[in-house]
Amino acid sequence: MPEGYAPSDPAAMASAQNAKKYVKIPDKYKDPATTDLRFEAKGGAETFPIELK
């Protein structure tokens, strides 16, 4: 939300509160060529805890 924005309806107010929780993800994760995260998906149920550094 732009600084100084004052929403008047409840839905917009909730959105403004959520915007305060935004965490910038480092740029290296937006391109497969620059990220150090790797995961090979196989068939069946799997879990993989991704740790962002």
mmCIF entry with sequence, helices, sheets and N, C-alpha, C, O atoms, coordinates in Angstrom:
data_MODEL
# 
_entry.id   MODEL 
# 
_entity.id                         1 
_entity.type                       polymer 
_entity.pdbx_number_of_molecules   1 
# 
_entity_poly.entity_id                      1 
_entity_poly.type                           'polypeptide(L)' 
_entity_poly.nstd_linkage                   no 
_entity_poly.nstd_monomer                   no 
_entity_poly.pdbx_seq_one_letter_code       MPEGYAPSDPAAMASAQNAKKYVKIPDKYKDPATTDLRFEAKGGAETFPIELK 
_entity_poly.pdbx_seq_one_letter_code_can   MPEGYAPSDPAAMASAQNAKKYVKIPDKYKDPATTDLRFEAKGGAETFPIELK 
_entity_poly.pdbx_strand_id                 A 
# 
loop_
_entity_poly_seq.entity_id 
_entity_poly_seq.num 
_entity_poly_seq.mon_id 
_entity_poly_seq.hetero 
1 1  MET n 
1 2  PRO n 
1 3  GLU n 
1 4  GLY n 
1 5  TYR n 
1 6  ALA n 
1 7  PRO n 
1 8  SER n 
1 9  ASP n 
1 10 PRO n 
1 11 ALA n 
1 12 ALA n 
1 13 MET n 
1 14 ALA n 
1 15 SER n 
1 16 ALA n 
1 17 GLN n 
1 18 ASN n 
1 19 ALA n 
1 20 LYS n 
1 21 LYS n 
1 22 TYR n 
1 23 VAL n 
1 24 LYS n 
1 25 ILE n 
1 26 PRO n 
1 27 ASP n 
1 28 LYS n 
1 29 TYR n 
1 30 LYS n 
1 31 ASP n 
1 32 PRO n 
1 33 ALA n 
1 34 THR n 
1 35 THR n 
1 36 ASP n 
1 37 LEU n 
1 38 ARG n 
1 39 PHE n 
1 40 GLU n 
1 41 ALA n 
1 42 LYS n 
1 43 GLY n 
1 44 GLY n 
1 45 ALA n 
1 46 GLU n 
1 47 THR n 
1 48 PHE n 
1 49 PRO n 
1 50 ILE n 
1 51 GLU n 
1 52 LEU n 
1 53 LYS n 
# 
_struct_asym.id          A 
_struct_asym.entity_id   1 
# 
loop_
_struct_conf.conf_type_id 
_struct_conf.id 
_struct_conf.pdbx_PDB_helix_id 
_struct_conf.beg_label_comp_id 
_struct_conf.beg_label_asym_id 
_struct_conf.beg_label_seq_id 
_struct_conf.pdbx_beg_PDB_ins_code 
_struct_conf.end_label_comp_id 
_struct_conf.end_label_asym_id 
_struct_conf.end_label_seq_id 
_struct_conf.pdbx_end_PDB_ins_code 
_struct_conf.beg_auth_comp_id 
_struct_conf.beg_auth_asym_id 
_struct_conf.beg_auth_seq_id 
_struct_conf.end_auth_comp_id 
_struct_conf.end_auth_asym_id 
_struct_conf.end_auth_seq_id 
_struct_conf.pdbx_PDB_helix_class 
_struct_conf.details 
_struct_conf.pdbx_PDB_helix_length 
HELX_P HELX_P1 AA1 PRO A 10 ? ALA A 19 ? PRO A 10 ALA A 19 1 ? 10 
HELX_P HELX_P2 AA2 ASP A 27 ? LYS A 30 ? ASP A 27 LYS A 30 5 ? 4  
# 
_struct_conf_type.id          HELX_P 
_struct_conf_type.criteria    ? 
_struct_conf_type.reference   ? 
# 
loop_
_atom_site.group_PDB 
_atom_site.id 
_atom_site.type_symbol 
_atom_site.label_atom_id 
_atom_site.label_alt_id 
_atom_site.label_comp_id 
_atom_site.label_asym_id 
_atom_site.label_entity_id 
_atom_site.label_seq_id 
_atom_site.pdbx_PDB_ins_code 
_atom_site.Cartn_x 
_atom_site.Cartn_y 
_atom_site.Cartn_z 
_atom_site.occupancy 
_atom_site.B_iso_or_equiv 
_atom_site.pdbx_formal_charge 
_atom_site.auth_seq_id 
_atom_site.auth_comp_id 
_atom_site.auth_asym_id 
_atom_site.auth_atom_id 
_atom_site.pdbx_PDB_model_num 
ATOM 1   N N  . MET A 1 1  ? 0.839   -1.177  0.000   1.00 0.00 ? 1  MET A N  1 
ATOM 2   C CA . MET A 1 1  ? 0.000   0.000   0.000   1.00 0.00 ? 1  MET A CA 1 
ATOM 3   C C  . MET A 1 1  ? 0.892   1.251   0.000   1.00 0.00 ? 1  MET A C  1 
ATOM 4   O O  . MET A 1 1  ? 1.912   1.289   0.689   1.00 0.00 ? 1  MET A O  1 
ATOM 5   N N  . PRO A 1 2  ? 0.519   2.231   -0.744  1.00 0.00 ? 2  PRO A N  1 
ATOM 6   C CA . PRO A 1 2  ? 1.311   3.463   -0.736  1.00 0.00 ? 2  PRO A CA 1 
ATOM 7   C C  . PRO A 1 2  ? 1.307   4.112   0.641   1.00 0.00 ? 2  PRO A C  1 
ATOM 8   O O  . PRO A 1 2  ? 0.302   4.073   1.352   1.00 0.00 ? 2  PRO A O  1 
ATOM 9   N N  . GLU A 1 3  ? 2.421   4.701   1.008   1.00 0.00 ? 3  GLU A N  1 
ATOM 10  C CA . GLU A 1 3  ? 2.510   5.380   2.295   1.00 0.00 ? 3  GLU A CA 1 
ATOM 11  C C  . GLU A 1 3  ? 1.481   6.502   2.354   1.00 0.00 ? 3  GLU A C  1 
ATOM 12  O O  . GLU A 1 3  ? 1.327   7.259   1.396   1.00 0.00 ? 3  GLU A O  1 
ATOM 13  N N  . GLY A 1 4  ? 0.784   6.608   3.469   1.00 0.00 ? 4  GLY A N  1 
ATOM 14  C CA . GLY A 1 4  ? -0.227  7.628   3.638   1.00 0.00 ? 4  GLY A CA 1 
ATOM 15  C C  . GLY A 1 4  ? -1.603  7.217   3.165   1.00 0.00 ? 4  GLY A C  1 
ATOM 16  O O  . GLY A 1 4  ? -2.563  7.968   3.337   1.00 0.00 ? 4  GLY A O  1 
ATOM 17  N N  . TYR A 1 5  ? -1.722  6.022   2.563   1.00 0.00 ? 5  TYR A N  1 
ATOM 18  C CA . TYR A 1 5  ? -3.012  5.538   2.071   1.00 0.00 ? 5  TYR A CA 1 
ATOM 19  C C  . TYR A 1 5  ? -3.894  5.178   3.249   1.00 0.00 ? 5  TYR A C  1 
ATOM 20  O O  . TYR A 1 5  ? -3.457  4.465   4.152   1.00 0.00 ? 5  TYR A O  1 
ATOM 21  N N  . ALA A 1 6  ? -5.126  5.658   3.256   1.00 0.00 ? 6  ALA A N  1 
ATOM 22  C CA . ALA A 1 6  ? -6.068  5.372   4.334   1.00 0.00 ? 6  ALA A CA 1 
ATOM 23  C C  . ALA A 1 6  ? -7.319  4.741   3.740   1.00 0.00 ? 6  ALA A C  1 
ATOM 24  O O  . ALA A 1 6  ? -8.206  5.463   3.286   1.00 0.00 ? 6  ALA A O  1 
ATOM 25  N N  . PRO A 1 7  ? -7.416  3.399   3.729   1.00 0.00 ? 7  PRO A N  1 
ATOM 26  C CA . PRO A 1 7  ? -8.598  2.740   3.165   1.00 0.00 ? 7  PRO A CA 1 
ATOM 27  C C  . PRO A 1 7  ? -9.834  3.005   4.012   1.00 0.00 ? 7  PRO A C  1 
ATOM 28  O O  . PRO A 1 7  ? -9.746  3.148   5.231   1.00 0.00 ? 7  PRO A O  1 
ATOM 29  N N  . SER A 1 8  ? -10.993 3.068   3.348   1.00 0.00 ? 8  SER A N  1 
ATOM 30  C CA . SER A 1 8  ? -12.230 3.369   4.073   1.00 0.00 ? 8  SER A CA 1 
ATOM 31  C C  . SER A 1 8  ? -13.123 2.156   4.260   1.00 0.00 ? 8  SER A C  1 
ATOM 32  O O  . SER A 1 8  ? -14.004 2.179   5.119   1.00 0.00 ? 8  SER A O  1 
ATOM 33  N N  . ASP A 1 9  ? -12.923 1.082   3.476   1.00 0.00 ? 9  ASP A N  1 
ATOM 34  C CA . ASP A 1 9  ? -13.783 -0.085  3.645   1.00 0.00 ? 9  ASP A CA 1 
ATOM 35  C C  . ASP A 1 9  ? -13.010 -1.205  4.359   1.00 0.00 ? 9  ASP A C  1 
ATOM 36  O O  . ASP A 1 9  ? -11.784 -1.250  4.260   1.00 0.00 ? 9  ASP A O  1 
ATOM 37  N N  . PRO A 1 10 ? -13.701 -2.115  5.080   1.00 0.00 ? 10 PRO A N  1 
ATOM 38  C CA . PRO A 1 10 ? -13.041 -3.164  5.866   1.00 0.00 ? 10 PRO A CA 1 
ATOM 39  C C  . PRO A 1 10 ? -12.124 -4.073  5.043   1.00 0.00 ? 10 PRO A C  1 
ATOM 40  O O  . PRO A 1 10 ? -11.057 -4.454  5.523   1.00 0.00 ? 10 PRO A O  1 
ATOM 41  N N  . ALA A 1 11 ? -12.513 -4.424  3.827   1.00 0.00 ? 11 ALA A N  1 
ATOM 42  C CA . ALA A 1 11 ? -11.676 -5.300  3.009   1.00 0.00 ? 11 ALA A CA 1 
ATOM 43  C C  . ALA A 1 11 ? -10.353 -4.617  2.680   1.00 0.00 ? 11 ALA A C  1 
ATOM 44  O O  . ALA A 1 11 ? -9.299  -5.251  2.727   1.00 0.00 ? 11 ALA A O  1 
ATOM 45  N N  . ALA A 1 12 ? -10.401 -3.350  2.354   1.00 0.00 ? 12 ALA A N  1 
ATOM 46  C CA . ALA A 1 12 ? -9.179  -2.605  2.046   1.00 0.00 ? 12 ALA A CA 1 
ATOM 47  C C  . ALA A 1 12 ? -8.326  -2.441  3.291   1.00 0.00 ? 12 ALA A C  1 
ATOM 48  O O  . ALA A 1 12 ? -7.097  -2.449  3.207   1.00 0.00 ? 12 ALA A O  1 
ATOM 49  N N  . MET A 1 13 ? -8.967  -2.292  4.454   1.00 0.00 ? 13 MET A N  1 
ATOM 50  C CA . MET A 1 13 ? -8.217  -2.159  5.703   1.00 0.00 ? 13 MET A CA 1 
ATOM 51  C C  . MET A 1 13 ? -7.474  -3.455  6.006   1.00 0.00 ? 13 MET A C  1 
ATOM 52  O O  . MET A 1 13 ? -6.326  -3.416  6.450   1.00 0.00 ? 13 MET A O  1 
ATOM 53  N N  . ALA A 1 14 ? -8.108  -4.603  5.774   1.00 0.00 ? 14 ALA A N  1 
ATOM 54  C CA . ALA A 1 14 ? -7.452  -5.896  5.988   1.00 0.00 ? 14 ALA A CA 1 
ATOM 55  C C  . ALA A 1 14 ? -6.272  -6.030  5.040   1.00 0.00 ? 14 ALA A C  1 
ATOM 56  O O  . ALA A 1 14 ? -5.213  -6.523  5.426   1.00 0.00 ? 14 ALA A O  1 
ATOM 57  N N  . SER A 1 15 ? -6.455  -5.591  3.800   1.00 0.00 ? 15 SER A N  1 
ATOM 58  C CA . SER A 1 15 ? -5.376  -5.649  2.825   1.00 0.00 ? 15 SER A CA 1 
ATOM 59  C C  . SER A 1 15 ? -4.205  -4.769  3.265   1.00 0.00 ? 15 SER A C  1 
ATOM 60  O O  . SER A 1 15 ? -3.047  -5.151  3.096   1.00 0.00 ? 15 SER A O  1 
ATOM 61  N N  . ALA A 1 16 ? -4.493  -3.613  3.819   1.00 0.00 ? 16 ALA A N  1 
ATOM 62  C CA . ALA A 1 16 ? -3.449  -2.708  4.300   1.00 0.00 ? 16 ALA A CA 1 
ATOM 63  C C  . ALA A 1 16 ? -2.683  -3.355  5.452   1.00 0.00 ? 16 ALA A C  1 
ATOM 64  O O  . ALA A 1 16 ? -1.464  -3.206  5.541   1.00 0.00 ? 16 ALA A O  1 
ATOM 65  N N  . GLN A 1 17 ? -3.380  -4.071  6.335   1.00 0.00 ? 17 GLN A N  1 
ATOM 66  C CA . GLN A 1 17 ? -2.717  -4.758  7.443   1.00 0.00 ? 17 GLN A CA 1 
ATOM 67  C C  . GLN A 1 17 ? -1.811  -5.861  6.912   1.00 0.00 ? 17 GLN A C  1 
ATOM 68  O O  . GLN A 1 17 ? -0.696  -6.037  7.404   1.00 0.00 ? 17 GLN A O  1 
ATOM 69  N N  . ASN A 1 18 ? -2.279  -6.607  5.911   1.00 0.00 ? 18 ASN A N  1 
ATOM 70  C CA . ASN A 1 18 ? -1.472  -7.669  5.328   1.00 0.00 ? 18 ASN A CA 1 
ATOM 71  C C  . ASN A 1 18 ? -0.247  -7.110  4.615   1.00 0.00 ? 18 ASN A C  1 
ATOM 72  O O  . ASN A 1 18 ? 0.811   -7.741  4.610   1.00 0.00 ? 18 ASN A O  1 
ATOM 73  N N  . ALA A 1 19 ? -0.381  -5.946  4.022   1.00 0.00 ? 19 ALA A N  1 
ATOM 74  C CA . ALA A 1 19 ? 0.752   -5.330  3.327   1.00 0.00 ? 19 ALA A CA 1 
ATOM 75  C C  . ALA A 1 19 ? 1.882   -5.035  4.307   1.00 0.00 ? 19 ALA A C  1 
ATOM 76  O O  . ALA A 1 19 ? 3.048   -5.049  3.912   1.00 0.00 ? 19 ALA A O  1 
ATOM 77  N N  . LYS A 1 20 ? 1.573   -4.770  5.557   1.00 0.00 ? 20 LYS A N  1 
ATOM 78  C CA . LYS A 1 20 ? 2.590   -4.504  6.569   1.00 0.00 ? 20 LYS A CA 1 
ATOM 79  C C  . LYS A 1 20 ? 3.394   -5.757  6.891   1.00 0.00 ? 20 LYS A C  1 
ATOM 80  O O  . LYS A 1 20 ? 4.486   -5.654  7.449   1.00 0.00 ? 20 LYS A O  1 
ATOM 81  N N  . LYS A 1 21 ? 2.878   -6.941  6.550   1.00 0.00 ? 21 LYS A N  1 
ATOM 82  C CA . LYS A 1 21 ? 3.550   -8.199  6.837   1.00 0.00 ? 21 LYS A CA 1 
ATOM 83  C C  . LYS A 1 21 ? 4.441   -8.649  5.685   1.00 0.00 ? 21 LYS A C  1 
ATOM 84  O O  . LYS A 1 21 ? 5.068   -9.705  5.775   1.00 0.00 ? 21 LYS A O  1 
ATOM 85  N N  . TYR A 1 22 ? 4.510   -7.878  4.609   1.00 0.00 ? 22 TYR A N  1 
ATOM 86  C CA . TYR A 1 22 ? 5.279   -8.240  3.428   1.00 0.00 ? 22 TYR A CA 1 
ATOM 87  C C  . TYR A 1 22 ? 6.754   -8.406  3.782   1.00 0.00 ? 22 TYR A C  1 
ATOM 88  O O  . TYR A 1 22 ? 7.330   -7.584  4.494   1.00 0.00 ? 22 TYR A O  1 
ATOM 89  N N  . VAL A 1 23 ? 7.346   -9.463  3.283   1.00 0.00 ? 23 VAL A N  1 
ATOM 90  C CA . VAL A 1 23 ? 8.773   -9.711  3.451   1.00 0.00 ? 23 VAL A CA 1 
ATOM 91  C C  . VAL A 1 23 ? 9.377   -9.816  2.056   1.00 0.00 ? 23 VAL A C  1 
ATOM 92  O O  . VAL A 1 23 ? 8.962   -10.660 1.261   1.00 0.00 ? 23 VAL A O  1 
ATOM 93  N N  . LYS A 1 24 ? 10.339  -8.975  1.758   1.00 0.00 ? 24 LYS A N  1 
ATOM 94  C CA . LYS A 1 24 ? 10.966  -9.002  0.433   1.00 0.00 ? 24 LYS A CA 1 
ATOM 95  C C  . LYS A 1 24 ? 11.784  -10.272 0.291   1.00 0.00 ? 24 LYS A C  1 
ATOM 96  O O  . LYS A 1 24 ? 12.595  -10.610 1.153   1.00 0.00 ? 24 LYS A O  1 
ATOM 97  N N  . ILE A 1 25 ? 11.557  -10.966 -0.808  1.00 0.00 ? 25 ILE A N  1 
ATOM 98  C CA . ILE A 1 25 ? 12.312  -12.176 -1.115  1.00 0.00 ? 25 ILE A CA 1 
ATOM 99  C C  . ILE A 1 25 ? 13.538  -11.753 -1.919  1.00 0.00 ? 25 ILE A C  1 
ATOM 100 O O  . ILE A 1 25 ? 13.418  -11.007 -2.891  1.00 0.00 ? 25 ILE A O  1 
ATOM 101 N N  . PRO A 1 26 ? 14.714  -12.227 -1.517  1.00 0.00 ? 26 PRO A N  1 
ATOM 102 C CA . PRO A 1 26 ? 15.939  -11.824 -2.228  1.00 0.00 ? 26 PRO A CA 1 
ATOM 103 C C  . PRO A 1 26 ? 15.855  -12.101 -3.731  1.00 0.00 ? 26 PRO A C  1 
ATOM 104 O O  . PRO A 1 26 ? 15.300  -13.114 -4.159  1.00 0.00 ? 26 PRO A O  1 
ATOM 105 N N  . ASP A 1 27 ? 16.414  -11.186 -4.519  1.00 0.00 ? 27 ASP A N  1 
ATOM 106 C CA . ASP A 1 27 ? 16.353  -11.266 -5.979  1.00 0.00 ? 27 ASP A CA 1 
ATOM 107 C C  . ASP A 1 27 ? 16.922  -12.569 -6.540  1.00 0.00 ? 27 ASP A C  1 
ATOM 108 O O  . ASP A 1 27 ? 16.481  -13.038 -7.589  1.00 0.00 ? 27 ASP A O  1 
ATOM 109 N N  . LYS A 1 28 ? 17.897  -13.152 -5.846  1.00 0.00 ? 28 LYS A N  1 
ATOM 110 C CA . LYS A 1 28 ? 18.518  -14.362 -6.399  1.00 0.00 ? 28 LYS A CA 1 
ATOM 111 C C  . LYS A 1 28 ? 17.530  -15.517 -6.544  1.00 0.00 ? 28 LYS A C  1 
ATOM 112 O O  . LYS A 1 28 ? 17.781  -16.442 -7.316  1.00 0.00 ? 28 LYS A O  1 
ATOM 113 N N  . TYR A 1 29 ? 16.405  -15.481 -5.812  1.00 0.00 ? 29 TYR A N  1 
ATOM 114 C CA . TYR A 1 29 ? 15.435  -16.567 -5.875  1.00 0.00 ? 29 TYR A CA 1 
ATOM 115 C C  . TYR A 1 29 ? 14.433  -16.437 -7.024  1.00 0.00 ? 29 TYR A C  1 
ATOM 116 O O  . TYR A 1 29 ? 13.655  -17.361 -7.259  1.00 0.00 ? 29 TYR A O  1 
ATOM 117 N N  . LYS A 1 30 ? 14.434  -15.319 -7.741  1.00 0.00 ? 30 LYS A N  1 
ATOM 118 C CA . LYS A 1 30 ? 13.445  -15.154 -8.804  1.00 0.00 ? 30 LYS A CA 1 
ATOM 119 C C  . LYS A 1 30 ? 13.893  -15.705 -10.146 1.00 0.00 ? 30 LYS A C  1 
ATOM 120 O O  . LYS A 1 30 ? 13.108  -15.747 -11.094 1.00 0.00 ? 30 LYS A O  1 
ATOM 121 N N  . ASP A 1 31 ? 15.143  -16.127 -10.236 1.00 0.00 ? 31 ASP A N  1 
ATOM 122 C CA . ASP A 1 31 ? 15.667  -16.653 -11.504 1.00 0.00 ? 31 ASP A CA 1 
ATOM 123 C C  . ASP A 1 31 ? 16.325  -18.013 -11.246 1.00 0.00 ? 31 ASP A C  1 
ATOM 124 O O  . ASP A 1 31 ? 17.229  -18.107 -10.415 1.00 0.00 ? 31 ASP A O  1 
ATOM 125 N N  . PRO A 1 32 ? 15.888  -19.063 -11.943 1.00 0.00 ? 32 PRO A N  1 
ATOM 126 C CA . PRO A 1 32 ? 16.493  -20.384 -11.742 1.00 0.00 ? 32 PRO A CA 1 
ATOM 127 C C  . PRO A 1 32 ? 18.008  -20.405 -11.943 1.00 0.00 ? 32 PRO A C  1 
ATOM 128 O O  . PRO A 1 32 ? 18.694  -21.253 -11.374 1.00 0.00 ? 32 PRO A O  1 
ATOM 129 N N  . ALA A 1 33 ? 18.529  -19.489 -12.738 1.00 0.00 ? 33 ALA A N  1 
ATOM 130 C CA . ALA A 1 33 ? 19.971  -19.451 -12.992 1.00 0.00 ? 33 ALA A CA 1 
ATOM 131 C C  . ALA A 1 33 ? 20.759  -18.872 -11.817 1.00 0.00 ? 33 ALA A C  1 
ATOM 132 O O  . ALA A 1 33 ? 21.958  -19.125 -11.704 1.00 0.00 ? 33 ALA A O  1 
ATOM 133 N N  . THR A 1 34 ? 20.110  -18.101 -10.941 1.00 0.00 ? 34 THR A N  1 
ATOM 134 C CA . THR A 1 34 ? 20.843  -17.450 -9.845  1.00 0.00 ? 34 THR A CA 1 
ATOM 135 C C  . THR A 1 34 ? 20.528  -18.015 -8.465  1.00 0.00 ? 34 THR A C  1 
ATOM 136 O O  . THR A 1 34 ? 21.219  -17.690 -7.499  1.00 0.00 ? 34 THR A O  1 
ATOM 137 N N  . THR A 1 35 ? 19.514  -18.843 -8.354  1.00 0.00 ? 35 THR A N  1 
ATOM 138 C CA . THR A 1 35 ? 19.167  -19.388 -7.044  1.00 0.00 ? 35 THR A CA 1 
ATOM 139 C C  . THR A 1 35 ? 20.051  -20.577 -6.692  1.00 0.00 ? 35 THR A C  1 
ATOM 140 O O  . THR A 1 35 ? 20.524  -21.294 -7.573  1.00 0.00 ? 35 THR A O  1 
ATOM 141 N N  . ASP A 1 36 ? 20.270  -20.780 -5.389  1.00 0.00 ? 36 ASP A N  1 
ATOM 142 C CA . ASP A 1 36 ? 21.013  -21.952 -4.946  1.00 0.00 ? 36 ASP A CA 1 
ATOM 143 C C  . ASP A 1 36 ? 20.061  -23.046 -4.454  1.00 0.00 ? 36 ASP A C  1 
ATOM 144 O O  . ASP A 1 36 ? 20.507  -24.074 -3.945  1.00 0.00 ? 36 ASP A O  1 
ATOM 145 N N  . LEU A 1 37 ? 18.757  -22.828 -4.603  1.00 0.00 ? 37 LEU A N  1 
ATOM 146 C CA . LEU A 1 37 ? 17.774  -23.835 -4.207  1.00 0.00 ? 37 LEU A CA 1 
ATOM 147 C C  . LEU A 1 37 ? 17.634  -24.866 -5.317  1.00 0.00 ? 37 LEU A C  1 
ATOM 148 O O  . LEU A 1 37 ? 17.524  -24.509 -6.490  1.00 0.00 ? 37 LEU A O  1 
ATOM 149 N N  . ARG A 1 38 ? 17.637  -26.132 -4.953  1.00 0.00 ? 38 ARG A N  1 
ATOM 150 C CA . ARG A 1 38 ? 17.459  -27.206 -5.918  1.00 0.00 ? 38 ARG A CA 1 
ATOM 151 C C  . ARG A 1 38 ? 16.527  -28.245 -5.331  1.00 0.00 ? 38 ARG A C  1 
ATOM 152 O O  . ARG A 1 38 ? 16.614  -28.564 -4.145  1.00 0.00 ? 38 ARG A O  1 
ATOM 153 N N  . PHE A 1 39 ? 15.641  -28.773 -6.148  1.00 0.00 ? 39 PHE A N  1 
ATOM 154 C CA . PHE A 1 39 ? 14.728  -29.823 -5.715  1.00 0.00 ? 39 PHE A CA 1 
ATOM 155 C C  . PHE A 1 39 ? 14.303  -30.623 -6.918  1.00 0.00 ? 39 PHE A C  1 
ATOM 156 O O  . PHE A 1 39 ? 13.902  -30.058 -7.936  1.00 0.00 ? 39 PHE A O  1 
ATOM 157 N N  . GLU A 1 40 ? 14.386  -31.930 -6.813  1.00 0.00 ? 40 GLU A N  1 
ATOM 158 C CA . GLU A 1 40 ? 13.942  -32.809 -7.878  1.00 0.00 ? 40 GLU A CA 1 
ATOM 159 C C  . GLU A 1 40 ? 12.611  -33.413 -7.467  1.00 0.00 ? 40 GLU A C  1 
ATOM 160 O O  . GLU A 1 40 ? 12.537  -34.127 -6.467  1.00 0.00 ? 40 GLU A O  1 
ATOM 161 N N  . ALA A 1 41 ? 11.563  -33.135 -8.222  1.00 0.00 ? 41 ALA A N  1 
ATOM 162 C CA . ALA A 1 41 ? 10.229  -33.664 -7.913  1.00 0.00 ? 41 ALA A CA 1 
ATOM 163 C C  . ALA A 1 41 ? 10.105  -35.067 -8.488  1.00 0.00 ? 41 ALA A C  1 
ATOM 164 O O  . ALA A 1 41 ? 10.407  -35.307 -9.657  1.00 0.00 ? 41 ALA A O  1 
ATOM 165 N N  . LYS A 1 42 ? 9.660   -35.979 -7.649  1.00 0.00 ? 42 LYS A N  1 
ATOM 166 C CA . LYS A 1 42 ? 9.444   -37.365 -8.059  1.00 0.00 ? 42 LYS A CA 1 
ATOM 167 C C  . LYS A 1 42 ? 7.981   -37.689 -7.820  1.00 0.00 ? 42 LYS A C  1 
ATOM 168 O O  . LYS A 1 42 ? 7.272   -36.896 -7.200  1.00 0.00 ? 42 LYS A O  1 
ATOM 169 N N  . GLY A 1 43 ? 7.515   -38.826 -8.292  1.00 0.00 ? 43 GLY A N  1 
ATOM 170 C CA . GLY A 1 43 ? 6.129   -39.219 -8.073  1.00 0.00 ? 43 GLY A CA 1 
ATOM 171 C C  . GLY A 1 43 ? 5.860   -39.545 -6.611  1.00 0.00 ? 43 GLY A C  1 
ATOM 172 O O  . GLY A 1 43 ? 6.776   -39.910 -5.874  1.00 0.00 ? 43 GLY A O  1 
ATOM 173 N N  . GLY A 1 44 ? 4.613   -39.415 -6.192  1.00 0.00 ? 44 GLY A N  1 
ATOM 174 C CA . GLY A 1 44 ? 4.223   -39.742 -4.823  1.00 0.00 ? 44 GLY A CA 1 
ATOM 175 C C  . GLY A 1 44 ? 4.297   -38.550 -3.891  1.00 0.00 ? 44 GLY A C  1 
ATOM 176 O O  . GLY A 1 44 ? 4.625   -37.437 -4.302  1.00 0.00 ? 44 GLY A O  1 
ATOM 177 N N  . ALA A 1 45 ? 3.986   -38.800 -2.630  1.00 0.00 ? 45 ALA A N  1 
ATOM 178 C CA . ALA A 1 45 ? 3.986   -37.740 -1.617  1.00 0.00 ? 45 ALA A CA 1 
ATOM 179 C C  . ALA A 1 45 ? 5.416   -37.420 -1.192  1.00 0.00 ? 45 ALA A C  1 
ATOM 180 O O  . ALA A 1 45 ? 6.203   -38.325 -0.912  1.00 0.00 ? 45 ALA A O  1 
ATOM 181 N N  . GLU A 1 46 ? 5.745   -36.147 -1.145  1.00 0.00 ? 46 GLU A N  1 
ATOM 182 C CA . GLU A 1 46 ? 7.067   -35.695 -0.725  1.00 0.00 ? 46 GLU A CA 1 
ATOM 183 C C  . GLU A 1 46 ? 6.933   -34.398 0.052   1.00 0.00 ? 46 GLU A C  1 
ATOM 184 O O  . GLU A 1 46 ? 5.974   -33.649 -0.136  1.00 0.00 ? 46 GLU A O  1 
ATOM 185 N N  . THR A 1 47 ? 7.884   -34.137 0.916   1.00 0.00 ? 47 THR A N  1 
ATOM 186 C CA . THR A 1 47 ? 7.973   -32.839 1.584   1.00 0.00 ? 47 THR A CA 1 
ATOM 187 C C  . THR A 1 47 ? 9.406   -32.348 1.439   1.00 0.00 ? 47 THR A C  1 
ATOM 188 O O  . THR A 1 47 ? 10.346  -33.141 1.383   1.00 0.00 ? 47 THR A O  1 
ATOM 189 N N  . PHE A 1 48 ? 9.557   -31.059 1.380   1.00 0.00 ? 48 PHE A N  1 
ATOM 190 C CA . PHE A 1 48 ? 10.884  -30.458 1.263   1.00 0.00 ? 48 PHE A CA 1 
ATOM 191 C C  . PHE A 1 48 ? 10.873  -29.113 1.970   1.00 0.00 ? 48 PHE A C  1 
ATOM 192 O O  . PHE A 1 48 ? 10.295  -28.156 1.454   1.00 0.00 ? 48 PHE A O  1 
ATOM 193 N N  . PRO A 1 49 ? 11.502  -29.015 3.148   1.00 0.00 ? 49 PRO A N  1 
ATOM 194 C CA . PRO A 1 49 ? 11.545  -27.730 3.852   1.00 0.00 ? 49 PRO A CA 1 
ATOM 195 C C  . PRO A 1 49 ? 12.535  -26.786 3.156   1.00 0.00 ? 49 PRO A C  1 
ATOM 196 O O  . PRO A 1 49 ? 13.730  -27.076 3.087   1.00 0.00 ? 49 PRO A O  1 
ATOM 197 N N  . ILE A 1 50 ? 12.044  -25.683 2.653   1.00 0.00 ? 50 ILE A N  1 
ATOM 198 C CA . ILE A 1 50 ? 12.899  -24.719 1.949   1.00 0.00 ? 50 ILE A CA 1 
ATOM 199 C C  . ILE A 1 50 ? 13.352  -23.659 2.947   1.00 0.00 ? 50 ILE A C  1 
ATOM 200 O O  . ILE A 1 50 ? 12.532  -22.962 3.545   1.00 0.00 ? 50 ILE A O  1 
ATOM 201 N N  . GLU A 1 51 ? 14.648  -23.549 3.115   1.00 0.00 ? 51 GLU A N  1 
ATOM 202 C CA . GLU A 1 51 ? 15.207  -22.540 4.008   1.00 0.00 ? 51 GLU A CA 1 
ATOM 203 C C  . GLU A 1 51 ? 15.751  -21.386 3.180   1.00 0.00 ? 51 GLU A C  1 
ATOM 204 O O  . GLU A 1 51 ? 16.715  -21.562 2.435   1.00 0.00 ? 51 GLU A O  1 
ATOM 205 N N  . LEU A 1 52 ? 15.147  -20.208 3.298   1.00 0.00 ? 52 LEU A N  1 
ATOM 206 C CA . LEU A 1 52 ? 15.608  -19.020 2.595   1.00 0.00 ? 52 LEU A CA 1 
ATOM 207 C C  . LEU A 1 52 ? 16.681  -18.361 3.439   1.00 0.00 ? 52 LEU A C  1 
ATOM 208 O O  . LEU A 1 52 ? 16.477  -18.135 4.631   1.00 0.00 ? 52 LEU A O  1 
ATOM 209 N N  . LYS A 1 53 ? 17.807  -18.053 2.845   1.00 0.00 ? 53 LYS A N  1 
ATOM 210 C CA . LYS A 1 53 ? 18.942  -17.459 3.591   1.00 0.00 ? 53 LYS A CA 1 
ATOM 211 C C  . LYS A 1 53 ? 19.095  -16.009 3.252   1.00 0.00 ? 53 LYS A C  1 
ATOM 212 O O  . LYS A 1 53 ? 19.988  -15.343 3.776   1.00 0.00 ? 53 LYS A O  1 
# 
